[in-house]
Amino acid sequence: MAWLTICAPRGTTPTATSTCLCGRDRSAVGHRKVHALIADHETHRDECPLRTTQERRNAA
């Protein structure tokens, strides 16, 4: 459901993109912003409305 793509070739500025089937589409450029996006992506995976709805259905 959610994808995190990181590109960090040696000697260049890292970039990252976080996308999800729920419509989320965020990107970051630079070490600090990429690290922040990684943390935000992990949080989104726990809070995504598509994922939480599916888990609730499975629990019922």
N, C-alpha and C positions, 0 to 999 in steps of 0.2 A: 504494500500500500504506500509506503513512504520510501523515498530514495535519497541518499546523500552521496553526492559525487564530489570528490576532492581531487584537484590537480595541483601538484607541488613539485615540478621538476627542479632539480638542483640548480641553484643560482638564479631562480626567478621568483616572482611574487606568487604565492599560493592563491588559488581561487576555489570556491566551493558553491554548490547549488543544492538546495533542499527542496524537493517536490513531493507532493502527495496526491492521491486520487481525490481527496476532499477539496482540492483547488489551491492548496498551499504551493507557492512558488517564490522562494527567496534565494538570494545569492550574496556572496561576500568576497571581498578582495583584500588581501593582506593578512599577515599572521594573526593579529589580534582579532580581527573581524571573523576570520575563518574559525578560530577556536570558539568564539561566541556563537557562531552559527551551528557548530557541532553540538554544543550544549543545548541550544534552542531546539535543534532537531530531535535530540533525545527526549526532551520534555514534550515536544509535540507528539511523538510516538505514544507516550503515555496518555495524552489528553485528546487525541484525534477523535472527532465525533464518529467517524466510520469504524474505528477500532473499538471504542468503548461501547458503541451500540451492539456490535457483533459479539463482544465478550459478554455483555449482559444477556443477550439472547441465548448464548451457550450455557450460561449459568441457570437460566430459568427452566 
